[in-house]
């Protein structure tokens, strides 16, 4: 699938956006592709947005097994393509892509950017197991709203042009597009959003990006998954009352529908029974997962009739 620049700009003018979700599969193996914004120029490792994102996923009950960043300050789309070719990453089920500011900064051609960005997105989808729902694209931040950019409207206009290109390509592949550019445009009125170098985002701004990403996160669950059975946990469903007992470990009970929507959550204490009344749920198949802070303890299907 190839796009001319004219086609992209015409289509993006009428698009209303897509409602794709970022499907998250446990355990999470996350690959972040990009440039200075992804490697976190001028902030500490823990403040980089991919690291903050992984921490937030963990806080939300996901098991994050790996985070890998392929990114360097100053990289264009061509640099990122070369790095992926050299490093040959594999084994990931979640991939992000944020690239283009250095194409703009160096006066790069929009058509060339469109071609290379599409190739990178195709690679990202391939690296995510050929599943577009396991990929998300972030828009290019606007560095005009930093002390370095000093409110230069030409920068903003060009950033918008590059973002028109990457957005249309992402949406054509049914990949979730996360627009963090408006957040970056608070940099001059909120100095704490800019790093000490006067150009790149601070850890605070990256945290806002993560909150924006999390709005689109949805757990991916498969009704055909292999069950996990801990000998110390027993579950009995009787007349829509689900009784769960854990002899050794406390944890969290989560019930999802088959679309991955969280329906119910409850704390599971150690050594006493927890009874959940499921009368409020419609007939159908549900997925029960019990996990502690480290791993999934129990996983099974529930059928309500």
C-alpha positions in Angstrom: 0.0 0.0 0.0 1.6 3.2 -1.2 0.4 6.8 -0.8 1.1 9.9 -2.8 1.5 13.0 -0.7 -1.5 14.6 -2.4 -3.7 11.6 -1.5 -2.5 11.8 2.1 -3.2 15.5 2.5 -6.6 15.2 0.8 -7.7 12.3 2.9 -6.5 13.7 6.2 -8.5 16.8 5.6 -11.8 14.8 5.8 -10.9 12.0 8.3 -12.7 12.0 11.6 -10.2 9.7 13.2 -10.5 6.0 14.2 -11.5 4.4 17.4 -8.9 1.6 17.3 -7.6 0.3 20.7 -4.1 -0.7 21.6 -4.5 -4.4 22.5 -2.2 -5.5 25.3 -1.3 -9.1 25.7 0.2 -10.6 28.8 3.1 -11.0 29.3 4.0 -7.7 27.7 7.1 -7.6 25.5 7.4 -3.9 24.4 9.5 -2.5 21.7 9.7 1.4 21.3 11.0 2.7 18.0 12.0 6.4 17.6 14.4 9.2 18.1 15.3 11.6 21.0 11.7 11.7 22.2 11.7 7.9 22.7 15.2 7.6 24.2 14.4 10.5 26.5 17.1 13.1 25.7 18.0 15.1 28.9 15.9 13.0 31.3 16.7 10.1 33.5 16.1 6.5 32.4 13.0 6.2 34.7 11.5 9.3 33.2 11.6 8.1 29.6 8.0 7.7 28.3 8.4 4.0 27.4 9.7 3.3 30.9 6.9 5.3 32.5 4.4 3.5 30.2 5.7 0.1 31.3 5.4 1.1 34.9 1.8 2.2 34.4 1.0 -1.0 32.7 2.4 -2.8 35.7 0.3 -0.6 38.0 -2.8 -1.6 36.0 -2.1 -5.3 36.6 -0.2 -6.2 33.4 2.9 -8.4 33.5 5.7 -6.5 31.7 8.4 -9.0 30.7 10.6 -6.8 28.5 11.0 -3.2 27.4 13.5 -2.5 24.5 14.1 0.9 23.0 15.6 1.4 19.6 16.1 5.1 19.3 18.8 7.8 19.3 18.9 11.5 19.4 19.0 13.0 15.9 17.6 9.9 14.1 15.5 10.4 10.9 13.3 7.7 9.4 16.4 6.5 7.4 18.5 6.1 10.6 15.8 4.2 12.3 15.3 1.8 9.4 19.0 1.1 9.3 19.1 0.4 13.1 16.2 -2.0 12.9 17.9 -3.8 10.0 21.1 -4.1 12.0 19.6 -5.1 15.3 17.0 -7.5 13.9 14.6 -7.3 16.9 12.1 -10.1 17.4 9.7 -11.6 19.9 7.6 -8.6 20.7 3.8 -8.3 21.1 3.6 -4.5 21.5 5.5 -1.9 19.3 5.3 1.9 19.3 6.6 4.2 16.6 7.4 7.9 17.0 9.7 9.4 14.3 9.9 12.4 12.0 11.1 15.5 13.9 14.6 15.2 12.5 13.2 14.8 9.0 11.4 18.1 9.5 14.4 19.8 11.3 16.8 18.9 8.5 14.4 20.1 5.8 13.5 16.7 4.6 11.0 16.0 1.8 7.5 15.1 2.9 7.1 12.6 0.1 10.3 10.8 1.1 9.1 10.9 4.8 5.8 9.4 3.8 7.5 6.5 1.9 9.9 5.7 4.7 7.4 6.2 7.5 5.1 3.7 5.8 7.9 1.2 5.5 8.7 1.6 9.2 5.1 1.1 10.1 5.0 -2.1 8.1 8.1 -3.2 10.0 6.5 -2.4 13.3 3.4 -4.4 12.4 5.6 -7.3 11.4 7.6 -7.1 14.6 4.4 -7.1 16.6 3.4 -10.5 15.2 1.6 -9.0 12.1 -1.1 -7.6 14.3 -1.8 -3.9 13.8 -3.7 -3.8 17.1 -0.4 -4.5 18.9 1.1 -1.3 17.4 0.6 2.4 18.1 1.9 5.6 16.6 2.6 8.8 18.5 2.4 12.1 16.7 5.5 14.3 16.5 5.7 16.9 19.4 6.0 20.6 18.5 9.3 21.9 19.7 8.2 25.5 18.6 6.7 25.6 22.1 10.1 25.4 23.9 12.7 28.0 24.7 14.7 26.7 21.7 11.7 27.0 19.3 10.7 30.4 20.8 7.1 30.2 19.4 8.3 29.9 15.8 5.0 29.4 13.8 6.9 28.0 10.8 8.0 25.0 12.9 4.4 24.4 14.0 3.1 24.5 10.4 5.7 22.0 9.3 5.1 19.7 12.3 1.4 19.7 11.4 2.3 18.8 7.8 4.5 15.8 8.9 1.8 14.7 11.4 -0.9 14.8 8.6 1.3 12.3 6.8 2.0 9.9 9.6 -1.6 10.0 10.9 -3.2 9.1 7.6 -0.7 6.3 7.0 -1.3 4.9 10.6 -5.1 5.1 10.2 -4.9 3.4 6.8 -3.3 0.4 8.5 -5.8 0.4 11.3 -3.1 1.3 13.8 -4.0 3.4 16.8 -2.7 7.0 16.5 -2.1 8.8 19.8 -2.0 12.6 19.3 0.4 14.0 21.9 1.2 17.2 20.0 -1.4 19.3 21.8 0.3 18.4 25.1 3.7 19.5 23.7 2.1 22.9 22.9 1.9 23.8 26.6 5.7 23.9 26.9 6.0 27.7 26.9 3.2 28.4 29.4 4.2 25.5 31.6 8.0 25.5 31.8 8.1 22.4 33.9 7.1 20.4 30.8 10.4 21.2 29.1 13.7 19.5 30.1 16.7 21.4 31.3 18.2 21.6 27.7 15.3 23.9 26.7 14.3 21.7 23.8 13.1 18.2 24.8 10.2 17.2 27.0 10.7 16.7 30.7 9.7 13.6 32.6 6.5 15.4 33.6 5.5 15.9 30.0 6.3 12.3 29.2 4.0 11.3 32.1 1.2 13.2 30.4 1.9 11.3 27.2 1.6 8.0 29.0 -1.8 9.1 30.4 -3.0 9.9 26.9 -1.7 6.5 25.6 -3.5 4.6 28.5 -6.8 6.0 27.3 -6.6 3.6 24.4 -5.2 0.5 26.1 -7.4 -2.6 26.2 -6.5 -6.0 27.5 -6.5 -8.7 24.7 -7.9 -12.0 25.9 -8.5 -15.1 23.9 -11.4 -17.4 24.9 -9.3 -20.3 23.7 -6.4 -19.5 26.0 -4.7 -22.3 27.9 -5.9 -22.4 31.5 -3.6 -21.7 34.4 -4.4 -23.7 37.6 -2.7 -23.1 40.9 -3.2 -26.1 43.3 -3.7 -23.6 46.2 -6.6 -21.8 44.5 -10.1 -23.2 44.1 -13.0 -21.7 42.2 -16.6 -22.9 42.3 -19.5 -21.4 40.3 -22.9 -22.3 41.6 -26.1 -20.4 40.6 -24.1 -17.4 39.5 -22.2 -17.2 42.8 -18.5 -17.6 42.2 -16.6 -18.7 45.3 -12.8 -18.4 45.3 -10.5 -19.6 47.9 -6.7 -19.1 48.1 -4.8 -21.1 50.6 -1.4 -19.6 50.2 -1.4 -16.3 48.3 -3.4 -13.1 48.2 -4.1 -11.5 44.8 -6.5 -9.7 42.6 -9.5 -11.2 40.9 -10.4 -9.8 37.5 -13.3 -10.8 35.2 -13.3 -9.7 31.5 -15.7 -10.2 28.7 -14.5 -11.7 25.4 -13.7 -8.3 24.0 -11.2 -7.7 26.8 -13.3 -5.2 28.7 -12.8 -5.4 32.5 -16.1 -6.2 34.1 -15.3 -6.8 37.7 -12.3 -6.7 40.0 -12.0 -7.7 43.6 -9.2 -8.3 46.2 -8.6 -12.0 47.1 -7.3 -12.4 50.6 -5.3 -15.4 51.7 -7.0 -18.1 53.8 -10.6 -17.0 53.4 -13.3 -17.4 50.8 -14.4 -14.6 48.5 -17.9 -14.9 47.0 -18.8 -12.9 43.9 -22.5 -12.5 42.9 -22.6 -12.5 39.1 -26.4 -12.1 38.7 -25.8 -8.7 37.1 -23.9 -10.1 34.1 -25.5 -11.1 30.8 -25.3 -14.7 29.6 -22.1 -15.5 27.8 -18.5 -16.4 28.2 -16.2 -14.5 30.6 -12.6 -14.8 31.4 -11.4 -15.1 35.0 -7.8 -14.2 35.9 -6.3 -14.1 39.4 -2.8 -12.6 39.7 -0.4 -11.4 42.4 2.1 -8.7 41.8 4.5 -11.0 39.9 2.4 -13.4 37.8 -0.9 -15.0 36.9 -2.0 -17.5 39.5 -5.2 -18.8 38.0 -6.9 -18.4 34.6 -10.1 -20.0 33.4 -13.3 -19.4 31.4 -16.7 -18.8 33.0 -19.8 -19.6 31.2 -23.0 -18.0 32.4 -26.4 -19.2 31.1 
